[in-house]
Amino acid sequence: MDEETMGSLFGEEQAAPADNMTFKQGLDELEGIIRALEGNQLELEESLGKYARGVELLRSLQGKLDDAQQRITVLLGEFDPASIEEVDDQLS
């Protein structure tokens, strides 16, 4: 079962698709979800829905970071091929 289905099953309101959000928007929403879950004030169903949304956001954000790292590697390769290994070592 995917995160969107879990979210709707557990009462999570329909939110914008994570892949359509900017990195900052996704990160801000994820931080809000973390605060809500850490607050221990939510019902179980709402907690599960927020958790599912958090997983969706986390996957999207990680994908955006991976894409950015790949773009940087390509740009640096065009600039100075010898620097790619150095950047990869620093980013890893």
C-alpha positions as CSV (number, residue, x, y, z in Angstrom):
1,M,0.0,0.0,0.0
2,D,1.5,3.4,-1.0
3,E,1.7,6.4,1.3
4,E,-1.1,8.3,-0.4
5,T,-3.5,5.4,0.1
6,M,-2.4,5.0,3.7
7,G,-2.8,8.8,4.2
8,S,-6.4,8.7,3.0
9,L,-7.2,5.6,5.0
10,F,-6.0,7.2,8.2
11,G,-7.8,10.5,7.8
12,E,-5.0,12.6,6.4
13,E,-6.3,15.5,4.3
14,Q,-5.3,15.6,0.6
15,A,-2.2,17.6,0.3
16,A,-0.3,18.7,-2.8
17,P,1.7,15.9,-4.4
18,A,5.2,16.0,-2.9
19,D,6.9,15.9,-6.3
20,N,5.1,19.2,-7.3
21,M,6.4,21.1,-4.3
22,T,9.6,23.0,-4.1
23,F,12.4,21.6,-1.9
24,K,11.7,24.3,0.7
25,Q,7.9,23.7,0.7
26,G,8.5,20.0,1.2
27,L,11.0,20.5,3.9
28,D,8.8,22.9,5.8
29,E,5.8,20.5,5.6
30,L,8.0,17.6,6.8
31,E,9.3,19.7,9.7
32,G,5.7,20.5,10.7
33,I,4.8,16.8,10.5
34,I,7.8,15.9,12.8
35,R,6.7,18.5,15.3
36,A,3.1,17.2,15.3
37,L,4.2,13.6,15.8
38,E,6.7,14.5,18.5
39,G,3.9,16.5,20.3
40,N,2.0,13.2,21.1
41,Q,-1.3,15.0,20.8
42,L,-2.6,13.2,17.7
43,E,-5.0,10.3,17.5
44,L,-3.5,7.1,16.2
45,E,-5.2,7.4,12.8
46,E,-4.0,11.0,12.3
47,S,-0.5,10.0,13.4
48,L,-0.4,7.2,10.8
49,G,-1.6,9.5,8.1
50,K,1.0,12.1,9.0
51,Y,3.7,9.5,9.1
52,A,2.7,8.2,5.6
53,R,2.8,11.8,4.3
54,G,6.2,12.3,5.9
55,V,7.6,9.2,4.2
56,E,6.2,10.5,0.8
57,L,7.9,13.9,1.5
58,L,11.1,12.3,2.6
59,R,11.4,10.2,-0.6
60,S,10.6,13.2,-2.8
61,L,13.2,15.4,-0.9
62,Q,15.8,12.7,-1.2
63,G,15.1,12.4,-4.9
64,K,15.5,16.2,-5.3
65,L,18.8,16.1,-3.4
66,D,20.0,13.2,-5.6
67,D,19.1,15.1,-8.7
68,A,20.9,18.2,-7.5
69,Q,24.0,16.2,-6.7
70,Q,23.9,14.6,-10.2
71,R,23.6,18.0,-11.8
72,I,26.5,19.4,-9.8
73,T,28.6,16.4,-10.8
74,V,27.8,17.0,-14.5
75,L,28.5,20.7,-14.3
76,L,31.8,20.1,-12.5
77,G,32.7,17.5,-15.1
78,E,32.3,20.0,-17.8
79,F,34.4,22.4,-15.9
80,D,37.2,20.2,-14.6
81,P,36.9,16.4,-14.9
82,A,39.5,15.9,-12.2
83,S,37.3,17.5,-9.6
84,I,34.4,15.1,-9.9
85,E,36.0,12.5,-7.5
86,E,36.8,15.2,-5.0
87,V,33.3,16.6,-5.0
88,D,31.8,13.1,-4.8
89,D,34.1,12.3,-1.8
90,Q,33.0,15.5,-0.1
91,L,29.2,14.9,-0.7
92,S,29.3,11.3,0.4
